[in-house]
Amino acid sequence: MVKSSFSLNKTKFHPMSYNPENALIIQSDRTILLEVHSPRAEEAREAVRLPPGTS
């Protein structure tokens, strides 16, 4: 049996992991939840913002 792990920023990634510092949560129905009280909320909002004129 071969075990593999995926690393992101030198931390172990688990598909159901939770990091309270992250502001975005991708839900099972593929909608995005933005935790507005997170210190990274504004950065996350800008990361997913669509350019003006697109929908």
Secondary structure, DSSP 8 states (H G I E B T S, - for coil): ------EETTEE--TT---TT--EEE-TTS-EEE-TTSTTHHHHHHHH---TT--
